[in-house]
């Protein structure tokens, strides 16, 4: 009996080694490389210091600031291509509900550090409101959602304004190219920024999060590039919260549908032309409404699979993220077209 058990273990190890060998050149190897690079970046991160002092070197920086009587945190990634004196685009990336800035900055999950290096933009990762040490399990006050940030009416718009203002003192930011993206609750928060901080953000790219603001009167048109999976099981495509997705449904809301969100922002942005298909690939498509008022655009990209995830990204549990498109590449192409 022991001999057969030993044989079974050896066979398992051989199969595992074969699977690993086959995966070395694929997505698994990419994830391992990204995680190794992330560990190096985190180890080299500069922590603390004056959040308005000039930065002269590329790298990763972490700050704590006081806003509205609360200690808040954020990270900044300055790409190697940055040169002082050359105004540079800035992307604010907002984590999902129950996550944190380190999770959103994890390149093995979202690839935003790699995108920053590839396209030369400064990436900023604010941390939502949290009652936990280290800012874990954080949420954003995006209007009708989510969690303690909503219930305590935390001033997340003011906090993110302060973060952008700090970064603009540290590096040369092109103020005409300040954008926001976000996953889930972070996507919802991106919509609130478009409503309440349109003077700061030219465009947003929400992923798996719709507009659930309580009121919205943007001071100018804000371009929208929305990404959503048809089978999202958290923020349902046709509206509502996934029945099995949230342990405590009082912490979320009955989410606005994707079609209603796109129609609402088409009205906000004065889009008078119907949507046209601008991308069609197996498993995904994008539709664009343009031109809109002030040169704005409203684009919707839909993946057939991926559930509640970041297209082109990676998640450890549940249905894999769709690889039909890359949210990072398409959002940056969209931003650059404005």
N, C-alpha and C positions, 0 to 999 in steps of 0.2 A: 504493500500500500504506500509506504514512504517513498519507494523508488518511483512509482507512477506520479506521486505528487511532485517529486523533484523534476521528472520529465515535463510535467505540465508547466511548472514555473519556468523551466528553460525555454519551452516553446513560446510562452508568453513574452519572455524577454527578447527572443528572436523576432517575434512579430512586432513588438514595440520598436525595436531597433530598425526594422525595415520601414515601418511607418515614418519614423523620425527621418530616416535617410531620404525617403521620397519627398518629405515636406521641407527639406532643408532649403531648396531653391524657391519655395513658395511663400504663402502668407505667414506660415508659422515662423520661418526664418526672419521675415520682415518684423514680426512682433518682437522676437527675441532681440533683434538689433535695436529696435525702437526703445525697448525697456532698458537695455544696456546704456543707450545714449541718454535716456531720461535720468537714470541713476547718476551718471556723470554730471549732467546739468544740475541736478538737485544738490550734489555734493559741492559744486563750484558756485552755487547761488550766493549772492551777496545779500545778507540779511540786515535789516535795520538801516540806520542812517537818515539823513534829511531827505524826505520825499520830494523836495523841490530843488535839491542840489543838482547841478548839471552832471549828466552822464557822458563820459568821454570814451567809454569802451563798450563794445558789444557784450552780451551776456545775459544772465538771469538775475533778477533783483526781487526782493520781497520786502514789503512795508506794512507796518501797522499805523493807522491813523485814527484820530478821534473824530467821529461825526455824529451829531445829534445826541451826544452823551454816551455813545457806544463805541467800543474799540472795534474797528473794522480792518480787514486785511486785503491785500491784493498782490499779485505778481506781475512783473513786466519782463518780456523777452525782447531784447534788442538784437536784430540779426547782424551777422558778420558784415553784410554789405552796407550797413548804416554809416554815413559820413556826416559829422557835424556841419551845419550850414546848408545841408540839402534837405528841404522839407520832405517828410516821409509819411506815407499812409499809416493809419492806426486802426487796428481791429480790436474791439472789446468783445471777449468771448465769455459767455455766462453759462455756468454749470447748471445741471438739472437739479430738481428738488431732491433733497436728501444727499446731494453730493457736496463738493467743495472745489476750490480753485485748483488744488493739486490734481484732482481727478480730471478736470477739464483740460489741464495742461499736460496730461499724460499722453505722450506722443503715440504710444502703442494702442490707445483707444480712439483718439480724435485726429492725430496727425497735424495739429495746428502749429507746432513748433517747426516741423518740416516745411509746412506751407509758408510760414513766416520767412524761413531761410530761402525758399525757392522763389518767392515773389517780392521779398524785400520789405515787407510791412512789419511794423512794431505790433506785437501781440500783448494784450493786457488781460489778465485773468482776475477779476474781482471775486471776493468771497461773499456769499449771501449772509443773511442773518442767522446766527447759530447761538444756542445756549450751551453748546458742548465745548470742552477744551479743544483748542486747535482749530476751531471753526468747522468741525465735522457736522454732518446732517443738516446742512444749511438750506434755507429756502429764500425765495424772492417775493416781495410784495408787488405782484403784477396786476392788482385790481381785485378780481374775484378769487384769486388763487395766489399764494398757497401757504398753508401752515402758519407757524408762529409769526413769520414776517408779515403776512396779511393781517392776522388777528391783532398784532401789536401796532399795526399801521406804521411799520418801519419806513423811514425815508430813504428808500433804495435809489430813487431817481436822484436825489440830492447827493447821496454817497457816490454814485457813478459819475455825476458831474464833477465832484471834487477830485476823483481819481483822474479823469481826463485832464482836468486843469493842472494837477500836479505833473502828469507826464508831459504836458505841453511846456512846462518850465524846465524839465530835465533834458528833453531832446527836441529836435526841430521837427514838429508835426505839421503836416499839410492839413490845415483846418478845413479845407474843402474836400478832404478824403478821410473822414472819420466815420467808421462803420461799426455795427454791432451784429453779433450772431449769438445764438444760444440754443441749448438742448432742452426740450421739454419745458419745465418751469423757467429755464433760461430763455427759451424762445418766446414764452409769454411775456417775460420781462423786456425782451427786445422790442416787442410791440408797444409796451408801455413807454419805453424810451422814444419810440417814433411819435407817440402821442404827446408826451410831456417834455421832450428834449429835442424837438425837431431842429432847433437852432444849433445843436451840437452834431447830430447824426444825419449824414446825407442819405444813408441807406442802411437797411437791416436785412439779415438772412436768417430767419427763424427756422429751426429744425424740430419737427415733432411737437410744436407748440403753437396754438392759435391765439387770436386776439381776444382776451378776456378782461379788457379794461372796463372800468365802470363809466367812464366818459372819455371822449377823445376829440380834441380840437387842435390838431397840429398847426403850428405857426407857419409852416410851409410844406409843400409836397415832399414826402420821403419815399424813396424807391424801396420796393419789397421784392425779395427773392426767397420764396417759401419752399421748404422741402418737407415732404410727408409721405409715409408709406400708406398705401391703400389699406393694408391690414394692421395698422397701428392698434394695439390692444390696450393702450393707456389713454391717449388723447384720440378718440375715435374720429375717423375721417369725416363721417357724417354727423358728428356732434355727440356729446356726452362723454362720460368717464367709463373706462373699461370695467365691466362688472366684477372682475376678479383681480384687478390691477392694484387696488389701494386698500390697505388694511383698515384705514379710517377714512371713509369718504368725506367726512366733514372737513378734512384737511385740504381738499381740492374743490372742484366745482363741476357742474355739468358743462363741459367745455363747448365753446362755440365751434361749429363745424368748419372744416377747411373751405368749402365753397362760400359760406357766409362771410368768412374772414376776407377772402379774396375779393368778393363783391363789395364789402365795406371799404376796403382800401382802394379799390378802383374808383369808388365815389370820392373818398378823401383826396385822391390824387388827380381827380378830374380826367379819368381815362374815358375817352369817347369812342374808341375803336374796339371791336370785338377781339377776343383772344385768338392768337394764331399759334399753331404748332411750330416750335423752333428747334426741337430736338426729339428724336424718336429712336430709341435703341431697344434691344430685347430687354424687357423687364422695367422700362422707365420711359417717361416722356416729360417734356417741359413745354408750357404754353406761356406766351408773353402778351401783355397788353401795353402798347406804346404806339405813338408818343402820348404822354399824359402832361398835365400842367407842369410848367417849369422844367420840362425835360425829364420828368420822373418816369419810371417804368414799374410795372407790377408783373412778376413772373412766378409761376407755380411749377415745381418739379415734383412728379409723383413716381414712386417706385411701387411695383406690384407686391413686393415682399420686403422683409426687413423688420416688420412690426415696429416697436418703439426704439428706434436706433438712428444712428448718424450714417447716411449713405457713404460708402467707401471706408467707413471706420470699422471698429471691432468691439464686440461686447463678449463678456465671459459666459453669460447665461442666456438661455432662451433662444429664440430664432435668430440666426446670424444676420448681421447688417447686410443690406443689399450692396452688392459690388457692381450693379449695373451702371451707376454713375458715382462720381465723387463730389460730395457737397462742397468740399474745400475748393476744388478746381473750378466748379461751376459758379460758386458764389464769387470767387475772385475774378473770373471772366466777366460776370455780371457787373461787379463794382467798377472794373476797368472800362466798361462800355459807357459809363455815365458821363 
